[in-house]
Amino acid sequence: MTDIAKKLKNTSQDAEAKMKTEEDHVEGKPSSETLNKAKVKVKDALT
C-alpha cells in the first residue's frame, strides 16, 4: 500500500471512530475514541 493510501485509510478510520464516540456520548454511553479506533481497524482488517 502506498503512503498516500495508508494516510487516507487512517484518516477515514479516525473520522469513523470520532463519529462513533460522539454518537455514544450524545446517547449518554461511556465511550473511548481509542477503543473505537481499534474496533474500526479490526473491522477493516477482516473485510
C-alpha positions in Angstrom: 0.0 0.0 0.0 1.3 3.4 -0.8 1.9 6.1 1.8 -1.0 8.2 0.4 -3.4 5.2 0.6 -2.3 4.5 4.2 -2.8 8.1 5.2 -6.2 8.2 3.5 -7.3 4.9 5.2 -6.0 6.1 8.6 -7.9 9.4 8.2 -11.1 7.6 7.3 -10.7 5.3 10.4 -10.0 8.3 12.6 -13.2 10.0 11.4 -15.3 6.9 11.8 -14.1 6.4 15.4 -14.6 10.0 16.3 -18.1 9.9 14.9 -19.0 6.8 16.8 -17.5 8.2 20.0 -19.6 11.4 19.6 -22.8 9.4 18.9 -22.2 7.4 22.1 -21.6 10.5 24.2 -24.8 12.1 22.9 -26.7 8.9 23.9 -25.1 9.1 27.3 -23.0 6.0 26.9 -19.4 5.9 28.0 -17.1 5.7 25.0 -13.4 5.8 24.1 -12.2 7.1 20.8 -9.1 4.9 21.1 -11.2 1.8 21.7 -13.5 2.7 18.8 -10.5 3.2 16.5 -9.2 -0.2 17.4 -12.6 -1.7 16.6 -12.6 0.1 13.2 -9.1 -1.2 12.4 -10.1 -4.8 13.3 -13.3 -4.5 11.2 -11.3 -3.2 8.2 -8.8 -6.0 8.6 -11.5 -8.6 8.5 -13.1 -7.3 5.4 
